[in-house]
Amino acid sequence: MAELKYEITEKIGVLSENAKGWTKELNMVSWNEHEPKYDIREWSPDHSRMGKGVTLSADELAELKELLAGIDLDSFE
């Protein structure tokens, strides 16, 4: 299996942290030396390991922002 190369080019923010210290983060990540994209996933404290996540282009992130803006969070309480 080929080695997966990644570089976190910008740390945008932490969404949550679990009991083991892993954090769910929104970052800009370059995968296999490609153009960085927005990325949401869990990372180990030293960022040497990662969980499954989702990678989004700028257009996809803009669409997600629009969808989230239309959600009434009070209705989920």
GIMOBEL-V269213 format. One record per backbone hydrogen bond with DSSP energy under -1.0 kcal/mol. CO is the residue of the C=O (numbers start at 1). NH is the residue of the N-H. Records with the same first field share a line. If there is no record, write none. Layout:
CO: NH ; NH
This chain:
5: 32
7: 30
10: 28
13: 26
16: 24
18: 21
22: 18
23: 43
24: 15 ; 16
25: 41
26: 12 ; 13
27: 39
28: 9 ; 10
29: 37
30: 7
31: 34
37: 29
38: 56
39: 27
40: 54
41: 25
42: 51
43: 23
44: 47
49: 44
54: 40
56: 38
57: 61
58: 62
59: 63
60: 64
61: 65
62: 66
63: 67
64: 68
65: 69
68: 71
71: 73
72: 75
73: 76
74: 77
